[in-house]
Amino acid sequence: MTQALKGKLALVTGASRGIGAAIAARLARDGASVIVHYASSAARAEAVAKEIRDAGGEAETVGANLSQPEGVKSLIESLNSAFGGRFEGRLDILVNNAGTVEYGPFLDSSDTSYDTHFNLNVRAPIELAKDAAARMVTAGWGRIINVGSAFGEAAPLPGVTLYIASKFAIRGFTRGLSREVGKFGVTVNAVQPGPIDTELAPQPGTEDHATMTKLASVGRFGKPEEIAAAVAYLASPEAGYTTGESLTVDGGWIA
């Protein structure tokens, strides 16, 4: 276990499984004290936190429905008491990982689908980043990392128009905020994963999985740990000169 992030407090949203869980584990391995956020499964989040603690790291869990304004507010309020209040309201690393996608033709989409995508994929990350940035500016150091998508770079497949729109929005927000807070020692970046092997992705043996595999130059889906490695770099002290960037980690999917 390295200590590059020792003494830092990190919040990872959507961290009870998949990419978020891998990010939480990696940041803890690098020395950060990690808040493992979950939307619905406290048991899964606690399992992630326990694995971190068993490996010698520090983690605790917090639940909040980020698709609702009240959920975002409650998560923000919980930061002040994180780890017994030891960090005194500070937040050093924010990883906006929580998100959603619905598949289907845009012409068949509803207002509910629009709200679902933009509340969780755009509004929540922006509100969390606003609060985090204020804390980081005060401290003179911080890392905000938005987990976007390779769909924020291109549109290689149909049927996810609202998702693409939401990820383009986060990419633009990343650039804009980086301009405002860079002079205070705060960097803002995004990681844009391609197809990653998680339970929410198309599964082996399906047509979608075969199609997406063929599109990747490396001929396979990525692993959550490969996304976590990219996030770990952007969260590190060594990444202080990297800001406003959207790092695509997709195995050449949209090359």
C-alpha positions as CSV (number, residue, x, y, z in Angstrom):
1,M,0.0,0.0,0.0
2,T,1.5,3.4,-1.0
3,Q,1.0,6.6,0.9
4,A,0.7,9.1,-1.8
5,L,-2.7,10.2,-0.6
6,K,-2.1,9.7,3.1
7,G,-4.1,12.2,5.1
8,K,-6.5,13.0,2.2
9,L,-10.3,12.5,2.4
10,A,-11.9,11.1,-0.8
11,L,-15.6,10.7,-1.7
12,V,-16.5,8.3,-4.4
13,T,-20.1,8.3,-5.5
14,G,-21.7,5.1,-6.8
15,A,-19.0,3.0,-5.1
16,S,-20.9,-0.1,-4.0
17,R,-19.9,-2.0,-7.2
18,G,-18.2,-2.0,-10.5
19,I,-16.0,0.9,-11.5
20,G,-16.8,2.9,-8.3
21,A,-15.8,0.1,-6.0
22,A,-12.5,-0.3,-7.9
23,I,-11.8,3.4,-7.6
24,A,-12.6,3.4,-3.9
25,A,-10.3,0.4,-3.3
26,R,-7.5,2.0,-5.3
27,L,-7.6,5.4,-3.6
28,A,-7.6,3.7,-0.2
29,R,-4.6,1.6,-1.3
30,D,-2.9,4.8,-2.1
31,G,-3.5,6.0,1.4
32,A,-6.7,8.1,1.2
33,S,-9.6,7.8,3.7
34,V,-12.5,6.9,1.5
35,I,-16.2,7.6,1.8
36,V,-18.0,4.8,-0.1
37,H,-21.3,6.3,-1.4
38,Y,-24.2,4.0,-2.4
39,A,-27.7,4.7,-3.6
40,S,-29.6,1.6,-2.5
41,S,-27.4,-1.3,-1.3
42,A,-25.9,-0.6,2.1
43,A,-24.8,-4.2,2.3
44,R,-22.8,-4.0,-0.9
45,A,-21.2,-0.7,0.1
46,E,-20.3,-2.1,3.5
47,A,-18.7,-5.1,1.7
48,V,-16.5,-2.7,-0.3
49,A,-15.6,-0.8,2.8
50,K,-14.8,-4.0,4.7
51,E,-12.5,-5.2,2.0
52,I,-10.7,-1.8,2.1
53,R,-10.3,-2.0,5.9
54,D,-9.2,-5.7,5.8
55,A,-6.4,-4.6,3.4
56,G,-5.2,-2.0,5.9
57,G,-7.1,1.0,4.5
58,E,-9.7,3.3,5.9
59,A,-13.3,3.5,4.7
60,E,-16.8,4.3,5.7
61,T,-20.2,4.2,3.9
62,V,-22.9,6.8,3.3
63,G,-26.2,6.3,1.5
64,A,-28.0,9.0,-0.6
65,N,-30.3,9.1,-3.6
66,L,-28.4,11.5,-5.9
67,S,-31.2,11.6,-8.4
68,Q,-33.1,13.9,-5.9
69,P,-31.9,17.3,-4.6
70,E,-32.5,16.1,-1.0
71,G,-30.1,13.3,-1.5
72,V,-27.4,15.5,-2.8
73,K,-27.9,17.8,0.1
74,S,-27.8,15.0,2.7
75,L,-24.5,13.7,1.2
76,I,-22.9,17.1,1.3
77,E,-24.0,17.5,4.9
78,S,-22.5,14.1,5.8
79,L,-19.0,15.3,4.9
80,N,-18.7,17.4,8.0
81,S,-19.0,14.3,10.2
82,A,-17.0,11.9,8.1
83,F,-14.6,9.7,10.1
84,G,-15.8,11.3,13.4
85,G,-15.3,14.8,12.1
86,R,-11.5,14.3,11.9
87,F,-11.3,16.1,8.6
88,E,-13.2,19.1,9.9
89,G,-15.3,19.6,6.9
90,R,-12.5,19.2,4.4
91,L,-12.8,17.2,1.2
92,D,-9.6,16.6,-0.8
93,I,-10.8,14.3,-3.6
94,L,-14.2,14.1,-5.2
95,V,-14.9,11.3,-7.7
96,N,-18.2,11.8,-9.4
97,N,-18.8,8.2,-10.6
98,A,-22.6,7.6,-10.0
99,G,-24.6,7.6,-13.2
100,T,-27.2,5.9,-15.2
101,V,-28.1,4.9,-18.8
102,E,-31.3,3.9,-20.5
103,Y,-31.3,2.2,-23.9
104,G,-33.8,2.9,-26.7
105,P,-34.6,5.2,-29.6
106,F,-34.6,8.9,-28.7
107,L,-38.0,9.4,-30.4
108,D,-39.5,7.0,-27.9
109,S,-38.0,8.7,-24.9
110,S,-40.0,10.4,-22.2
111,D,-39.7,13.4,-19.9
112,T,-39.0,10.9,-17.2
113,S,-36.0,9.4,-19.1
114,Y,-34.7,12.9,-19.7
115,D,-34.9,13.7,-16.0
116,T,-33.4,10.4,-15.0
117,H,-30.3,11.1,-17.2
118,F,-29.7,14.7,-16.4
119,N,-30.5,14.6,-12.6
120,L,-28.0,11.9,-11.9
121,N,-25.5,12.3,-14.7
122,V,-25.3,16.1,-14.7
123,R,-27.1,18.0,-11.9
124,A,-25.8,15.9,-9.0
125,P,-22.1,15.9,-10.1
126,I,-22.3,19.7,-10.7
127,E,-23.8,20.3,-7.2
128,L,-21.3,18.1,-5.5
129,A,-18.4,19.7,-7.4
130,K,-19.6,23.2,-6.4
131,D,-19.6,22.2,-2.7
132,A,-16.3,20.3,-3.0
133,A,-14.6,23.1,-5.0
134,A,-15.4,25.6,-2.2
135,R,-13.9,23.4,0.4
136,M,-10.8,22.7,-1.8
137,V,-10.2,26.4,-2.6
138,T,-10.2,27.1,1.1
139,A,-7.7,24.3,1.7
140,G,-5.5,25.3,-1.3
141,W,-5.5,21.8,-2.8
142,G,-8.0,19.5,-4.3
143,R,-8.9,17.0,-7.0
144,I,-12.3,16.8,-8.8
145,I,-12.6,13.8,-11.1
146,N,-15.7,13.2,-13.2
147,V,-16.3,9.7,-14.5
148,G,-17.8,10.4,-18.0
149,S,-17.8,8.0,-20.9
150,A,-16.2,7.5,-24.3
151,F,-19.7,8.5,-25.5
152,G,-18.6,12.0,-24.4
153,E,-16.1,11.9,-27.2
154,A,-18.1,10.3,-30.0
155,A,-21.4,8.4,-30.7
156,P,-20.3,5.0,-31.9
157,L,-23.6,3.3,-31.2
158,P,-27.3,4.3,-31.5
159,G,-29.9,4.2,-28.8
160,V,-28.2,6.2,-26.1
161,T,-28.8,9.8,-27.2
162,L,-29.8,11.2,-23.9
163,Y,-26.8,9.5,-22.2
164,I,-24.5,10.9,-24.8
165,A,-25.9,14.4,-24.2
166,S,-25.4,14.1,-20.5
167,K,-21.8,13.0,-20.8
168,F,-21.0,15.8,-23.3
169,A,-22.4,18.2,-20.7
170,I,-20.1,16.8,-18.0
171,R,-17.1,17.1,-20.3
172,G,-17.9,20.7,-20.9
173,F,-18.4,21.3,-17.2
174,T,-15.0,19.8,-16.4
175,R,-13.3,22.2,-18.7
176,G,-15.2,25.2,-17.5
177,L,-14.6,24.6,-13.8
178,S,-11.0,23.8,-14.3
179,R,-10.5,27.4,-15.6
180,E,-12.0,28.9,-12.4
181,V,-10.3,26.9,-9.7
182,G,-6.8,26.0,-11.1
183,K,-5.1,29.0,-9.5
184,F,-6.2,27.8,-6.1
185,G,-4.4,24.4,-6.4
186,V,-7.5,22.5,-7.5
187,T,-7.6,20.4,-10.6
188,V,-10.7,19.2,-12.5
189,N,-10.5,16.3,-14.9
190,A,-12.6,13.6,-16.4
191,V,-12.0,9.9,-17.1
192,Q,-14.0,8.6,-20.1
193,P,-14.3,4.8,-19.9
194,G,-15.1,2.6,-22.9
195,P,-16.9,-0.7,-22.5
196,I,-15.9,-2.1,-19.0
197,D,-16.6,-5.6,-17.7
198,T,-19.2,-4.9,-15.0
199,E,-22.5,-6.5,-14.2
200,L,-24.3,-3.5,-15.8
201,A,-22.5,-3.9,-19.2
202,P,-23.6,-6.2,-22.0
203,Q,-22.6,-9.7,-21.0
204,P,-20.5,-12.2,-23.0
205,G,-22.5,-14.2,-25.5
206,T,-24.8,-11.3,-26.3
207,E,-24.9,-9.5,-29.6
208,D,-24.1,-6.1,-28.0
209,H,-21.1,-7.6,-26.2
210,A,-19.7,-9.0,-29.5
211,T,-20.3,-5.7,-31.3
212,M,-18.6,-3.6,-28.7
213,T,-15.7,-6.0,-28.4
214,K,-15.0,-5.8,-32.2
215,L,-15.0,-2.0,-32.0
216,A,-12.2,-2.0,-29.4
217,S,-8.7,-2.0,-30.9
218,V,-7.5,-4.3,-28.1
219,G,-10.3,-6.7,-28.8
220,R,-11.8,-6.9,-25.2
221,F,-13.7,-5.0,-22.6
222,G,-11.7,-3.1,-20.0
223,K,-11.5,-3.9,-16.3
224,P,-12.7,-1.6,-13.5
225,E,-9.2,-1.6,-12.1
226,E,-7.9,0.0,-15.3
227,I,-10.3,2.9,-14.9
228,A,-9.3,3.1,-11.2
229,A,-5.6,3.4,-12.2
230,A,-6.4,6.4,-14.4
231,V,-8.4,8.0,-11.6
232,A,-5.6,7.4,-9.1
233,Y,-3.1,9.3,-11.3
234,L,-5.5,12.3,-11.6
235,A,-6.0,12.2,-7.9
236,S,-2.3,12.1,-7.1
237,P,0.0,15.0,-6.2
238,E,1.9,14.3,-9.4
239,A,-1.1,15.3,-11.5
240,G,-1.0,18.9,-10.4
241,Y,-0.2,20.2,-13.9
242,T,-3.0,18.2,-15.5
243,T,-6.4,19.9,-15.5
244,G,-9.4,20.4,-17.8
245,E,-8.6,17.1,-19.5
246,S,-10.9,14.3,-20.4
247,L,-8.8,11.1,-20.4
248,T,-10.4,8.4,-22.6
249,V,-9.6,4.9,-21.4
250,D,-11.4,2.7,-23.9
251,G,-9.0,0.3,-25.5
252,G,-9.1,2.2,-28.8
253,W,-12.9,1.9,-29.0
254,I,-13.4,5.2,-30.7
255,A,-9.9,5.6,-32.2
